[in-house]
Amino acid sequence: MKTRLVYLFSITATLLFASCSEDDDSVIDTEAPEVMISEPVEEEEIAPGGEIHFDALFTDNVELASYKVEIHNAFDGHTHAEAKQEEDKDNPWSYNEVFEIEPGQTSFEAHHHIAVPAEINGEHISEGHYHFGVFVTDAAGNESQAFLELHIKGEHDDHDHDDHDHDHDH
């Protein structure tokens, strides 16, 4: 009888321990954050010397940690060997910045104005297709990504754009 009681106690303790550890596993955050970009929009055109308006909402079920904005050219067939053979034709622009989010946030609205240079090293930047990527990481290390394609093209002069004229009227 005593052996049965010890055996029954051991099984009960094992089941309780196993169920407790399963509960602990459910606390681990495995859900990636969500990214909703409202600006810029897919296929938006931005003139060299202008700016990209970036507005997005990030949400997470537990806690957000940081986000990164990355912009790079999407020129087909670009390799370092070809770039050396080109005659000042290829002068792509890129942007890469990480932003920390204050601890404890489950929702965050990002808003930035990202300047697009007209020139790099005295040469006009290459116009064409660029990828705009946003990477959001939560406190547990889960990451989500969102990408759009932008077109950088337009005027290379230094005149004010319509958006800027309205700002000066206030």
Protein Blocks (a to p, Z undefined) as FASTA:
>chain_A
ZZmmmmmmmmmmmmmmmmmmmmmmmmpccbdcddddfbdcehiacdehiacddddddddf
kbccbdcdddddfbehiafklmmmpghkaccddddddddddehiabdcddddddddfbeg
hiacdedddddddddddfkopacddddddddeddfbfbdcfklmmmmmZZ
